[in-house]
Amino acid sequence: MKLTKEDWPILIVSSLFDVNNDTGNRIRELEQALVSEQKCSVIRAYCYEDAANIVHSRADLGAIVIDWDIRSEREGNCGGPEGLLKEIRTRNKHIPVCLLTDRETQDSISTELLAMLDELLWKHSDTVDFLSGRIETLLLAYIKRVNPAFFSSLVLYAEAYKYAWHTPGHMGGEGFLKSPAGVGMYKFFGENVFRSDLSISVPELGSLLDHSGVVGDAENNSAKVFGADITFYVLNGTSNANQIIWRSQAVRDDVAVVDRNCHKSLNYSMVITDIYPIYMQPRRNHLGIIGPCRLTEFSKDTIRNNIKKSKIIPDAKKKAIPVMSALTNSTYDGMCYNVCTIKEQLEKNVKNMHFDEAWYAYAKFHPIYKDHFGMAETPHKHHPPIFCSQSTHKLLTAFSQSSMLHVKHGSHVPIDKMEMNESYMMHGSTSPQYSMIASLDVATKIMEDSGEVILTDCIRDAVILRQKIARMAAEMKGEGSWFFSMWQPEQVEFEHSLVPFTKVPVSYLSATQDPWVLDAKNNWHGFDDIEDNYVMLDPIKLTITTPGLNQDGTYQKSGIPAMIVTDYLIRHGIVCEKTDYYSFLLLNSIGTTKAKQGTLLTALLKFKECYDANTPLSEVFPDLVKQYPHVYKSLGLREHCDAIHAYYKEHNLLGKMHDAFEIIPHQVMKPSDAYQEVVKRNVEYVALKDLHDRVAAVMLVPYPPGIPILMGGEVVDSAAQPILDYLKTREAFENRFPGYESDIHGVERFEKGGKQYFKTLCVKA
């Protein structure tokens, strides 16, 4: 299906569509000419306020025609045509806007407003055909500039209807039409998907591996827009972007400094480069929320001391400058580092800096994140090369697995793009998916044209939701009841005094960084020793806390484990990003709608209603009761929550988790050496009861919290006993409460005597 000018409707704003006078006739004639003669589509708005709402809700408008003189609104509070024009230009600087006026009123239009217009159209002085033709010309020019370079070329090629004698074998979808299963897929996705699934044999679209042609143009534009010197499009996710970075800069037996709060792909990066890792330890508060690494972790003395203490780094390497630092920014719980501070601390202590910003690709486009993203400009004259890996698909608008790798040259060490491309080609395909490339190109264009406006809306909606939940919690607490809480400041400094978060203007919280920066004095966050101006909470990452824990980590008499709440939400069509013991994370991304927020609040209220009424579990979780009737049949929801809360409390599960993650076990071999043992099949599964003094062959990552508890090559000796204690408690919990099996990467389960047990791969003794 071709996209035509009819798919870009023209908005006409006038109160005279239904008025029987000369001007009303003229407006209707213009509308008719646009539809019948120019083959355009038209949307009517009868007042400026309606027009503003349409501009807010529809990004597919192709042009806007405004009647200058809707007199009934000039005395109202909607701002008149001036207010509408300013609103349009705030949201879209490029859409053609025409003002319908006459010779007599032209002189009353200010220079400021004239600068916002594309054309003045005189209602009565020109023919309707001429007026409609001018509007169509502006519309066509606008449509032409909407599509970025690569996507535009892809569309042109797909619409050329060429006979293909090259891959892919389905030949624009024809192959799918030869069987019923293929027809089903073809009809589901539509013809354009198949016509745009092309091959590297198409020279007009350039080469992704060579970064030439319109592909190279798209990558270069992304570099400019995202603040990088070089950008690579990565079509197999940020997991591979991380490995491209490391393989391009690190070689066997180099030393690297790695955030322990790292994605598993960083472990694989260490494996494929065969390096010696030393780790930076993140903080955790008593709620189990992951905080930042201490600033001292980046100091020369700490790095040197950690290298010196390593039992596996040879003496000849003890004085080497680490080749790489890797830091997760933002953390999974929305902690964003002040990158300027990190760069200042690390500038001479490592050769390269890597910021894994998989969940944070949007930060460049709103001033609230100033200085808190990897590609941020800094005042420091000396810094090594900086690499950022970003999952464009996660919180922007690219297809899944579509990521970007951004590079900023070091102040004295430039990165050679073609040298780095050798690593890129090791991880890239010679048959890239062109629609994924197009999605990265379009994601860039969206943020280039409208990034700040889109993020302003997103942050504003997140703040409104935060305040709403906080007000609901306060209201219900005042009635002697309970509700969920937000992990956020309770008070904010506003106009030189501390003001309750719910009373601070949304406009201030949505535009100002200060309320979100953590400090030790206003310790709502639970990180007692937090450094000044070091880390901020991302306002669009919403952590909702459930009753059960005090801020100091002590257990309340009763509680509601978060996994029960998120299981309930899933049953009602709401899927959360991450669940901890007494909190869960939601992402208020640019695709979140107010309807989605309303549905969330309704579901939380319904959960509260079920909890307060102790609704039978057979009604709340029928599948759970059906599968394990001997455990859950006689329980109500409140009793179920109390039972799991009591288990957490009795076995101090959060305390054990905290102790386990305070430890970095002793290394006896590199992660790469442990992996070599896996390849050589010199490994075996070992149950928890036999894990003492064994060396892990793979990493173990329990969710929650999503941080590696054990890396390949680390030994479970007496110093690591808290790790074993925590895993055994998790194992016992799953047997006591079947149906609540947690995700632990690196752990397999086996059954013995009617019970489930954990096992993991270890190097053979």
C-alpha positions in Angstrom: 0.0 0.0 0.0 1.4 3.4 -1.0 1.3 6.3 1.4 -0.3 9.2 -0.5 -1.1 12.8 0.3 -4.6 11.7 1.4 -2.9 10.1 4.4 -1.7 13.5 5.6 -4.9 15.5 6.2 -5.2 19.2 6.1 -6.6 20.8 9.2 -8.9 23.8 8.5 -9.7 26.0 11.5 -12.8 28.2 11.1 -16.1 28.8 12.7 -17.8 29.6 9.4 -18.2 26.1 7.9 -21.9 26.2 8.5 -22.5 30.0 8.1 -24.5 31.1 5.2 -22.6 34.2 4.1 -20.0 35.0 1.6 -17.0 34.1 3.8 -18.7 30.8 4.9 -19.3 29.9 1.2 -15.7 30.6 0.5 -14.5 28.3 3.3 -16.7 25.5 2.1 -15.5 26.0 -1.5 -11.9 25.8 -0.4 -12.6 22.6 1.5 -14.4 21.1 -1.5 -11.5 22.1 -3.9 -8.9 20.5 -1.7 -10.9 17.2 -1.6 -12.2 17.0 -5.2 -9.6 18.9 -7.2 -6.4 18.3 -5.2 -7.4 14.9 -3.9 -6.5 15.8 -0.3 -8.3 14.9 2.9 -9.5 17.6 5.3 -10.3 17.8 9.0 -12.5 20.5 10.3 -12.0 22.4 13.6 -14.6 25.0 14.5 -12.6 26.8 17.2 -9.0 27.4 18.2 -9.3 25.2 21.3 -10.5 22.2 19.3 -7.7 22.8 16.8 -5.1 22.8 19.6 -6.4 19.5 20.8 -6.2 18.0 17.3 -2.6 19.3 17.0 -1.8 17.6 20.3 -3.3 14.2 19.4 -2.5 13.9 15.7 1.0 13.8 14.3 -0.3 12.9 10.8 -1.4 16.4 9.9 0.1 17.6 6.6 -0.8 21.3 6.7 -2.9 23.7 8.8 -5.1 26.5 7.5 -6.2 29.0 10.2 -9.0 31.5 9.8 -7.5 34.6 11.4 -10.8 36.1 12.6 -12.9 33.7 14.7 -14.3 36.6 16.6 -16.2 34.6 19.2 -12.9 33.4 20.6 -10.9 36.5 20.7 -12.4 37.5 24.0 -12.0 34.0 25.5 -9.1 32.4 27.3 -7.8 30.1 24.6 -5.3 32.5 23.2 -6.9 33.1 19.9 -5.0 32.4 16.6 -1.8 33.8 18.3 -2.0 31.1 21.0 -2.8 28.4 18.5 0.1 29.4 16.3 2.6 29.3 19.2 1.2 25.9 20.3 1.7 24.5 16.8 5.2 25.8 16.5 6.1 24.4 19.9 5.1 21.0 18.8 6.1 21.1 15.1 8.5 23.6 13.6 8.1 22.4 10.1 4.4 21.7 9.3 3.1 24.3 6.8 0.7 26.8 8.4 -1.4 29.2 6.3 -3.4 32.1 7.7 -6.7 32.9 6.0 -7.2 36.7 6.1 -8.0 39.7 4.0 -6.2 42.9 3.0 -7.8 44.9 5.7 -6.6 42.7 8.7 -3.2 41.9 7.3 -1.7 45.0 9.0 -2.8 43.8 12.4 -0.7 40.7 12.3 2.6 41.1 14.3 6.0 40.4 12.9 6.4 37.6 15.5 3.4 35.8 14.2 4.3 36.4 10.6 7.6 34.6 11.3 5.7 31.5 12.3 3.7 31.3 9.1 4.4 29.7 5.8 1.8 31.7 3.8 -0.9 34.4 4.1 -3.9 33.5 2.0 -6.4 36.2 1.2 -9.9 34.7 1.4 -11.5 36.7 -1.4 -8.7 38.0 -3.6 -7.5 34.8 -5.2 -9.5 32.0 -6.8 -10.4 28.9 -4.8 -8.4 26.8 -7.3 -5.3 28.9 -6.7 -5.7 28.8 -2.9 -6.2 25.0 -2.8 -3.2 24.6 -5.2 -0.9 26.6 -3.0 -1.9 24.6 0.1 -1.4 21.3 -1.8 2.1 22.5 -2.9 3.0 23.2 0.7 1.6 19.8 1.7 3.7 17.9 -0.8 6.9 19.8 0.1 6.3 18.9 3.8 5.6 15.2 3.1 8.8 15.1 1.1 10.9 16.3 4.1 9.1 14.2 6.7 10.9 11.0 5.7 14.6 10.8 6.5 17.2 9.8 3.9 17.4 6.0 4.2 13.7 5.4 4.9 12.8 7.7 1.9 15.1 5.7 -0.4 13.6 2.4 0.9 10.1 3.6 0.2 11.0 4.8 -3.3 12.6 1.4 -4.1 9.7 -0.6 -2.7 7.3 1.5 -4.8 9.3 1.1 -8.0 7.9 -2.4 -8.5 11.1 -3.9 -9.8 11.5 -7.6 -10.7 14.0 -9.0 -8.3 16.4 -11.8 -9.2 18.3 -11.7 -5.9 17.7 -12.6 -2.3 15.6 -12.8 -0.2 13.9 -15.8 -1.7 10.3 -14.8 -1.1 10.8 -12.1 -3.7 8.7 -9.3 -2.3 6.3 -11.7 -0.6 5.5 -13.8 -3.7 7.0 -16.9 -2.1 4.6 -16.6 0.9 1.6 -16.7 -1.4 2.4 -20.3 -2.5 1.0 -21.9 0.7 -1.8 -21.2 3.2 0.6 -20.6 6.0 2.5 -18.1 4.0 -0.8 -16.4 2.9 -1.8 -16.0 6.6 1.5 -14.3 7.4 1.4 -12.1 4.3 -2.1 -10.9 5.1 -1.2 -10.3 8.7 1.8 -8.1 8.1 0.8 -6.5 4.8 2.5 -6.2 1.4 4.9 -3.3 2.4 6.7 -5.5 4.9 7.7 -7.9 2.2 8.4 -5.4 -0.5 10.8 -3.6 1.8 12.6 -6.8 2.8 15.5 -6.4 0.5 19.1 -7.6 0.0 22.5 -6.1 0.1 22.4 -6.6 -3.7 20.4 -3.3 -3.9 23.1 -0.7 -4.5 20.7 2.3 -4.2 20.4 1.7 -0.4 24.1 1.5 0.4 25.9 -1.0 2.6 25.5 -1.3 6.3 28.8 -3.1 6.8 30.7 -0.5 4.8 28.6 2.4 6.1 28.2 3.8 2.6 25.5 5.4 0.6 22.2 6.4 2.3 22.9 4.0 5.2 26.1 5.9 5.9 24.2 9.1 5.6 21.6 7.9 8.1 24.3 6.8 10.6 26.1 10.2 10.2 22.9 12.0 10.9 22.3 9.9 14.0 25.7 10.8 15.2 25.0 14.5 14.8 21.6 14.2 16.5 22.7 12.1 19.4 25.9 14.1 20.1 28.4 11.5 18.9 31.4 11.7 16.6 30.6 8.3 15.1 27.5 6.2 15.2 27.0 2.6 14.2 23.6 1.0 13.6 23.5 -2.4 15.4 20.8 -4.8 14.3 21.3 -7.5 16.9 20.7 -5.5 20.0 22.8 -3.7 22.6 24.1 -7.0 23.8 26.1 -7.2 20.6 26.8 -3.5 20.6 28.6 -4.1 24.0 30.6 -6.9 22.5 31.6 -4.7 19.4 32.9 -2.0 21.7 34.9 -4.4 23.8 36.3 -6.4 20.9 37.4 -3.2 19.2 39.4 -1.9 22.2 40.4 -4.9 24.5 42.8 -7.8 23.9 43.7 -10.9 25.8 45.0 -10.3 29.4 44.0 -6.6 29.5 42.5 -5.3 32.7 39.0 -3.8 32.8 37.0 -2.1 35.5 33.4 -3.3 35.4 30.2 -2.2 37.2 29.0 -5.3 39.1 25.5 -4.1 38.2 26.0 -5.1 34.6 24.0 -6.8 31.9 24.9 -10.4 31.2 26.2 -9.2 27.8 29.1 -7.5 29.6 30.1 -10.8 31.0 30.1 -12.2 27.5 32.2 -9.2 26.4 34.7 -10.1 29.1 34.7 -13.7 27.8 35.3 -13.0 24.2 38.1 -10.5 24.9 39.7 -12.7 27.5 40.4 -9.9 30.0 40.9 -9.7 33.7 38.0 -7.9 35.3 37.9 -6.0 38.6 34.5 -4.9 39.8 32.8 -1.7 41.1 30.2 -2.5 43.7 26.9 -0.7 43.6 25.0 0.4 46.7 21.6 -1.0 47.7 19.1 0.6 50.1 17.0 -1.3 52.6 14.2 -1.7 50.1 16.5 -3.6 47.9 16.6 -0.9 45.3 19.9 -0.7 43.3 21.8 2.5 43.8 25.0 3.9 42.2 28.5 2.8 42.8 30.3 5.0 45.2 32.3 7.8 43.6 35.5 6.4 45.3 35.1 3.3 43.2 36.4 5.3 40.2 39.4 6.8 42.0 42.9 5.9 41.0 43.7 4.6 44.5 40.7 2.2 44.6 41.3 0.9 41.1 45.0 0.3 41.9 44.2 -1.3 45.2 41.6 -3.7 43.6 44.1 -4.7 40.9 46.8 -5.2 43.6 44.5 -7.5 45.6 43.5 -9.6 42.6 44.7 -13.2 42.9 44.5 -13.8 39.2 46.1 -10.7 37.6 49.8 -11.5 37.1 52.4 -9.2 38.7 53.4 -8.0 35.3 49.9 -6.5 34.8 49.5 -5.0 38.2 50.6 -1.5 37.1 48.7 -1.5 33.8 46.1 1.2 33.2 42.7 -0.6 32.7 41.8 -0.7 29.1 38.1 -0.1 29.8 35.6 1.0 32.4 32.0 -0.2 32.0 29.1 1.5 33.9 25.4 0.9 33.6 23.6 4.3 33.1 20.9 4.5 34.1 20.5 1.6 36.6 17.5 -0.6 36.3 15.8 1.4 39.0 16.4 4.7 37.2 19.5 6.1 38.9 21.3 8.3 36.4 25.0 9.2 37.0 26.4 12.7 36.6 28.7 11.7 33.7 30.7 14.9 34.0 31.7 13.8 37.5 32.5 10.3 36.4 34.7 11.6 33.5 36.6 13.9 35.8 37.3 11.0 38.2 38.2 8.5 35.5 39.9 10.6 32.9 43.4 9.4 33.6 42.6 6.1 35.3 41.3 4.1 32.2 42.0 4.1 28.5 38.3 4.0 27.4 35.0 4.6 29.0 31.9 2.6 28.2 28.4 3.6 29.3 25.8 0.9 28.9 22.7 3.1 28.3 20.4 0.4 27.0 17.4 2.0 28.8 18.4 5.6 28.4 18.6 6.5 24.7 16.4 9.6 25.2 18.5 11.6 27.7 20.1 13.8 25.1 16.8 15.4 24.2 15.6 17.0 27.4 17.4 19.5 29.7 16.2 17.7 32.8 19.0 15.1 32.1 21.7 17.7 31.5 25.2 16.2 32.2 23.8 12.8 33.1 24.3 10.8 29.8 27.4 9.5 28.1 27.5 11.7 25.1 27.1 14.9 27.2 29.5 17.7 26.5 31.8 18.3 29.5 34.0 21.2 30.4 36.9 18.8 31.0 39.7 19.1 28.4 41.1 15.7 29.0 39.1 12.5 28.6 39.6 9.1 26.9 37.4 7.8 24.1 33.8 7.4 25.3 31.4 4.7 24.0 27.7 4.5 24.6 25.5 1.5 23.7 21.8 2.3 23.5 18.8 0.2 22.9 16.9 2.6 20.6 14.1 0.0 20.5 13.6 -0.1 24.3 12.3 3.5 25.0 12.4 5.2 21.7 10.7 4.1 18.5 12.8 1.5 16.7 12.0 -2.1 16.0 13.1 -4.7 18.5 16.8 -5.5 18.5 17.6 -2.2 16.8 20.3 -0.4 18.7 22.9 2.4 18.2 26.6 2.5 19.2 27.8 6.0 19.8 31.5 7.0 19.9 33.0 10.3 21.1 36.7 10.7 20.3 39.1 11.1 23.2 40.6 14.5 23.7 44.0 13.1 22.6 43.0 9.7 21.2 40.6 9.7 18.2 38.8 6.5 17.2 39.4 5.3 13.7 36.0 4.3 12.3 37.3 1.8 9.8 39.5 0.1 12.4 36.5 -0.2 14.7 34.5 -1.5 11.8 36.6 -4.7 11.9 35.0 -5.5 15.2 31.6 -4.4 13.9 31.7 -6.8 11.0 32.5 -9.7 13.3 29.1 -9.2 14.9 27.1 -8.0 11.9 25.3 -9.9 9.2 25.8 -9.6 5.4 22.0 -9.8 5.2 20.7 -7.0 7.4 17.0 -6.4 7.9 16.4 -3.1 6.1 13.2 -2.3 8.0 15.3 -2.3 11.2 17.7 0.2 9.6 14.8 2.3 8.6 13.4 2.3 12.1 16.7 3.6 13.5 16.7 6.3 10.8 13.1 7.3 11.6 13.8 7.2 15.4 16.5 9.7 14.8 14.3 11.9 12.7 11.6 11.8 15.4 13.9 12.9 18.1 15.6 15.5 15.9 12.3 17.1 15.0 10.3 16.7 18.2 12.4 15.1 20.8 12.1 17.7 23.5 8.4 18.1 23.0 7.8 14.4 23.1 9.9 14.0 26.3 8.3 17.0 27.9 4.9 15.4 27.5 6.2 12.0 28.7 7.9 13.5 31.8 4.8 15.6 32.6 2.5 12.6 32.4 4.9 10.7 34.7 4.9 13.5 37.2 1.1 13.7 37.2 0.9 10.0 37.8 3.4 10.2 40.6 1.5 13.0 42.3 -1.8 11.1 41.8 -0.6 8.0 43.5 1.0 10.0 46.3 -2.3 11.9 46.9 -4.3 8.6 46.9 -1.9 7.1 49.4 -2.1 10.2 51.7 -5.9 10.3 51.4 -6.3 6.6 52.3 -3.7 6.8 55.1 -5.8 9.7 56.5 -8.8 7.4 56.5 -6.9 4.8 58.5 -6.4 2.6 55.4 -3.5 1.8 53.1 -2.4 2.2 49.5 0.7 1.8 47.4 3.4 4.5 47.5 5.9 6.0 45.1 9.6 5.8 45.7 10.3 9.5 45.2 11.0 12.7 47.3 8.3 13.4 49.9 9.4 17.1 49.9 11.0 19.2 47.3 12.7 22.6 47.6 10.6 25.1 45.7 10.8 28.9 45.9 13.3 28.6 48.8 11.3 26.3 51.1 10.5 22.6 51.4 7.1 21.8 49.8 5.3 18.5 49.7 5.9 16.7 46.4 2.2 16.7 45.7 1.9 20.5 46.1 4.8 21.4 43.7 3.7 22.6 40.3 3.9 19.9 37.6 5.6 22.4 35.3 8.5 22.8 37.8 8.9 19.1 38.4 8.8 18.4 34.7 11.4 20.9 33.7 13.8 21.2 36.6 16.6 18.7 37.4 17.1 19.7 41.1 14.1 17.9 42.6 15.4 14.6 41.2 19.0 14.9 42.3 19.7 12.8 45.3 21.4 14.2 48.4 22.2 13.1 51.9 20.2 15.7 53.7 16.8 14.9 52.1 17.3 11.2 52.6 14.0 9.9 51.1 16.0 7.4 49.0 17.8 5.4 51.8 21.4 5.9 50.4 22.9 7.4 53.6 26.3 8.3 52.2 25.2 9.6 48.7 27.5 12.1 47.2 26.4 15.6 46.3 25.3 16.3 42.7 26.3 12.7 41.7 23.1 10.9 40.7 19.5 11.7 39.9 16.3 9.7 39.7 14.8 9.4 36.2 11.3 10.8 36.5 9.8 8.5 33.9 11.0 5.3 35.7 8.3 4.7 38.3 9.0 2.5 41.3 5.9 1.7 43.2 6.4 0.3 46.7 4.0 -2.1 48.5 3.4 -2.2 52.3 5.6 -4.4 54.4 8.9 -2.7 54.9 10.0 0.4 56.8 12.6 2.6 55.2 15.3 1.3 57.6 14.7 -2.3 56.3 12.7 -3.6 59.3 9.6 -5.6 58.6 6.1 -4.3 59.3 3.5 -6.5 61.0 1.8 -7.2 57.8 2.8 -6.7 54.2 2.1 -7.3 50.5 4.9 -8.9 48.5 5.2 -7.1 45.2 5.2 -10.2 43.1 1.6 -10.9 44.2 0.6 -7.4 43.0 2.4 -7.8 39.6 0.9 -11.2 39.1 -2.5 -9.7 39.6 -1.7 -6.9 37.2 -0.6 -9.4 34.6 -4.0 -11.1 34.9 -5.6 -7.8 34.1 -3.5 -7.0 31.1 -0.8 -4.8 32.8 2.8 -6.0 32.5 5.4 -4.4 34.7 9.1 -4.0 33.8 10.7 -5.4 37.0 9.5 -6.8 40.3 11.4 -6.8 43.5 10.3 -8.0 46.9 8.4 -4.9 48.0 8.5 -2.8 44.9 7.9 -2.9 41.2 9.1 -0.8 38.3 7.0 0.8 35.5 8.3 2.6 32.5 6.3 5.7 31.6 7.8 5.8 28.1 6.9 8.0 25.1 4.3 5.5 24.0 2.4 5.6 27.4 -1.1 7.0 27.2 -3.3 8.5 29.9 -5.8 5.7 29.3 -3.0 3.2 30.2 -2.3 5.2 33.4 -6.0 5.2 34.3 -6.2 1.5 33.8 -3.2 1.0 36.1 -4.8 3.1 38.9 -8.1 1.2 38.5 -6.3 -2.2 38.7 -4.4 -1.1 41.8 -7.7 0.0 43.5 -9.3 -3.3 42.6 -6.4 -5.2 44.1 -6.8 -3.2 47.3 -10.5 -4.0 47.3 -9.7 -7.7 47.0 -7.0 -7.5 49.7 -9.2 -5.7 52.1 -12.1 -8.1 51.6 -9.7 -11.1 51.8 -11.3 -12.3 48.5 -10.8 -16.1 48.0 -7.6 -16.8 46.2 -9.7 -19.1 43.8 -11.3 -15.9 42.5 -8.1 -13.8 42.3 -5.7 -16.4 41.0 -7.8 -19.3 39.8 -5.0 -20.9 37.8 -2.7 -20.9 40.8 -5.3 -22.5 43.1 -6.2 -25.1 40.4 -2.5 -26.1 40.0 -1.7 -26.2 43.7 -5.1 -26.7 45.5 -3.4 -28.4 48.6 -1.5 -25.2 49.2 -3.8 -22.3 48.3 -7.4 -23.6 48.2 -8.5 -22.4 51.6 -6.8 -19.0 51.5 -8.0 -15.5 50.8 -5.8 -12.8 49.2 -4.9 -11.1 52.4 -4.0 -14.4 54.1 -1.9 -15.3 51.1 0.0 -12.0 51.3 0.5 -12.4 55.1 1.9 -15.9 54.7 4.6 -14.9 52.1 5.4 -11.7 54.1 5.7 -13.8 57.3 8.1 -16.1 55.4 10.3 -13.2 54.2 10.3 -11.8 57.8 11.0 -15.1 59.5 13.9 -16.0 57.2 15.1 -12.4 56.8 15.1 -12.8 53.0 15.9 -9.2 52.2 18.7 -9.1 54.8 20.2 -12.2 53.2 20.0 -10.7 49.8 21.7 -7.5 51.0 24.5 -9.5 52.6 24.9 -11.6 49.5 25.3 -8.6 47.2 27.8 -6.9 49.5 30.3 -9.6 48.6 32.3 -10.0 45.5 33.6 -13.6 45.6 37.2 -14.5 45.2 38.3 -15.0 41.6 40.4 -18.1 40.8 40.2 -17.8 37.0 39.1 -15.3 34.4 35.5 -15.5 33.1 36.9 -16.5 29.8 38.9 -19.4 31.3 35.7 -20.6 33.0 33.9 -20.5 29.7 36.7 -22.5 28.1 36.0 -25.2 30.6 32.4 -25.2 29.5 33.5 -25.6 25.8 35.8 -28.5 26.8 32.9 -30.1 28.8 35.0 -30.0 31.9 32.0 -28.9 33.9 29.2 -30.5 35.8 26.0 -29.5 37.5 26.3 -29.1 41.2 23.4 -28.8 43.7 23.4 -26.0 46.3 24.1 -28.3 49.1 27.4 -29.4 47.4 28.4 -25.9 46.1 30.8 -25.0 48.9 34.4 -24.5 47.5 33.3 -25.1 43.9 34.2 -22.7 41.1 31.3 -21.3 39.0 31.5 -22.0 35.3 28.8 -19.5 34.4 27.3 -16.4 36.0 24.3 -16.5 38.4 21.9 -13.6 38.2 18.8 -13.7 40.5 15.8 -11.6 39.6 15.2 -9.7 41.8 17.4 -7.8 41.8 19.1 -8.5 38.4 22.7 -8.2 39.4 25.2 -11.0 39.0 25.7 -12.7 42.4 28.4 -15.0 41.1 30.5 -14.7 37.9 32.3 -17.5 36.0 35.6 -18.2 37.6 34.6 -17.2 41.1 34.7 -19.6 44.0 32.0 -20.3 46.6 34.3 -20.4 49.6 33.6 -19.4 53.2 33.8 -15.7 52.3 30.9 -16.3 49.9 28.7 -18.1 52.4 26.1 -15.3 52.4 25.6 -16.0 48.7 24.9 -19.6 49.4 22.6 -18.8 52.3 20.5 -16.5 50.0 20.2 -19.0 47.2 19.2 -21.8 49.7 16.5 -19.5 51.2 15.2 -18.8 47.7 15.2 -22.5 47.0 13.3 -23.3 50.2 10.8 -20.5 49.4 9.9 -21.9 46.1 9.1 -25.3 47.7 7.0 -23.6 50.4 5.1 -21.5 47.8 4.9 -23.4 44.5 3.9 -21.3 41.5 6.3 -18.5 42.5 9.4 -19.8 40.9 11.8 -16.8 40.3 14.0 -16.2 37.3 17.7 -17.0 38.2 19.9 -16.9 35.2 22.5 -19.7 35.4 20.4 -21.9 37.7 18.6 -25.1 36.6 16.0 -26.9 38.7 15.7 -30.6 39.3 13.1 -32.6 41.3 13.9 -35.1 44.0 11.5 -36.6 46.5 8.8 -34.2 45.5 10.8 -31.1 46.0 12.6 -28.7 43.6 16.3 -28.0 44.0 18.7 -25.6 42.4 21.8 -26.6 40.5 24.4 -24.7 38.5 27.3 -25.4 36.2 30.7 -25.6 38.0 34.2 -26.4 36.8 35.0 -30.0 37.6 37.0 -30.4 40.8 
